[in-house]
Amino acid sequence: MTEYTWPNGVDDPTSEDIRRAWPATLTALPVGARVTGRVIGRQPFGVFVKIDGAPYALGLAEIGGSPPGTVPPPLGFVISGSVVDHAEHNCQVKLRLDDWGDEREPLPLTINERLADREALSGFLRRLREDFEASGDQWENRTLNSFLEALEAWVGDAPGWYANHGQELPAGGDWTFIARALSAARFYE
């Protein structure tokens, strides 16, 4: 379902390059420094970033430091953020991303946001479709199969998601309505 890779492209710095340049990296990229870069590797715990202006520095933005529900950006995605720490043991520059390089209106619902009615849900689905049409190549789950697999997994894990955000799963959801809507979309024009 998910594409994970380690940095290993032709233009990516090698581990030896990174270690050799570590003293210069610490000087050039102190805590608080603003950075831009490009995603060169993805793992479940975060993304690796080739930092602009520091060819032998390797940044790591951990998913745990991102807003809830954040999807890691795809390979090649341009980001910006700041240096928050240095990991001496593996010569990594720890980053906090503040710009995923995306100027679109965010789609995920905020943690406390509720859709008031069927029309609001319909509007959200329209925005979701428009987002896919405009930038589906940036979605983690770009095929119907992977999207439905992720949806199934999220629905199954929803109580945990709510608990992790200090909330309880809403008891008043009309699960049959959602199931019928998803089922009807197979044929409805």
N, C-alpha and C positions, 0 to 999 in steps of 0.2 A: 504494500500500500504506500509506504513512504520511501523516498529516495534519500539515502544517507551516503555520504562520501567523505573521505578524508582529503585534505589538500594534497594534491599530487599532480597538478597540471604542469605543463612545460615551463610556464613563467612563474610558478609558485616557488617561494624560497625553500631550500632543503633544510633539514634539521641542523646540519652542520653550519650552513649560512646563518641561521637564526642564532645559534649559540655563539658564533664568532662575533656577530654584530650586537650581542646583548648589551654590553656597556654603552655603546652609542645609542641603542634603542632607549635605554633608561634616561639618557640625557635629552634625547629628542622628544620623548613622549612621557613627560612627568604626569602624575595624577592631576586630573583636572584639564589636561590638554584636550582641545577639540580635534576630532578626526573625521575623515571621510574615507571610504574604502569600498571594496567589492567582496561579496561573499564568495569564498573559494572552497568551502567545505561545510557539510551539514551533518550533525549527529543529533540523537534524541535530546541531548543536554544543551545544545546551542549551535551557533554558527561560527566558523572560522572566517576571519576577515583579513584580506591583504590591504594594509593601510597605505593610503596615498602619501607619497613623499618619504616613505620609510620602506624601501624595497625588501629589506631582510627582517622586518618585524611581522609577527603573527599575532593578530588580535583574536580574542575569543569573547563573544557575547553569549552569556548563558541564559537559557530560556527562563530559569528561575528568577532572573532579575527583570523580566519583562511583564507587562500588564497581563492579567488573567485572560486566557483565551487566545493569546498571541500565537500565530502560526509563523514558524521561522521562514525567513525569506528564501527564495530559490537561489541556486548557484548563479553567479553573475550579477545579482541584484546590488545596486548601489545604495549604501547606507551612510548615515552620519551619527555621531554620538560623542562620548567623552571617555577618557581613560579613568578608571575607578581603582585600579590596583595593578600590581605586577606579580606574576608567579615565577619566582626565581628557579624553582625546581625544573620547570619545563620551558622557561623563557617565553612565556606568553604575556601579552598585554591584555588585561581584562577590560572589557568595554561595556558601557551602558548605551544602548541604542536609543536615540530619540527621534530618528527619522528613518522610516523604512523605505524611503525613496518613492513614496506613493502619495500623490496629491488627491486621490479620490476620497470621497466622503466615507468614513468608516462604516462598515455594515454591522459588525457584531453589536448585539444589544449590550448596554452597560449592565453591570451586575444587578442593579436595582430596577432597571427599566422593565415595564410590562406593556404588552400590546393590549390595548383596550377592547378591541373588537375584531370581527372577521375582516373588515375593511383594512384595518391596520396590518393584519397578517398578510393580506393580499398585496398591500403596498410594499411590505418588507420583501416578499417573494419577487415582486417586480424589480426592486433595487438589487436583489441578489442575482437575478437573471442578467440585468444590465451590467453588473459588475463582472460576471463571467464573460459576457460578450466583449467587454472592453479590455479585460485583463485576465482571462482564464488561464493564460500561460503562467501566471504567478500563483495560482491556486495550488495547494498541496494535493488535492484530489481532483484531478482534471477530467477523469473519465466517469461515466455514470456508475460503473461498477465500483470504483474506489470511493466515489462520493457516497453511494448507498452503504458501502461497508463501513465508512467512517460514521455515517449517520446512525447505523445500527449500534456501533460501538459506543458512541456518545450517549444515545438513549439508554443503553444498558448501564453506563457508568454515571448517568446524570445524578443519582443521589450522592455519589462521591464528589462530583463537581460542585454541587450546592453546598455540601458539608465543608469542602475546602475553602469556600467563600463565605462561611459563617451563616448559611441559610439552610432552610429546609425545602425539599422538593415541593412545589405547589401542589396541594391536594386536589384543587378544583380543575385541573386540566381535563379537557375533553379529548382523551386519547383516541377514541373511535373516530371523531371528526378528522383528526390529523391522519389517521390510517386510511380513511376513506378518500381524503384529498390526495394522498400520495398514490393510492391505488388507481383512482380515477384519472390521474395525469398520464397513465399509460396509454389512454385512448382519446381523451378529451382534446378538442381542437380549439 
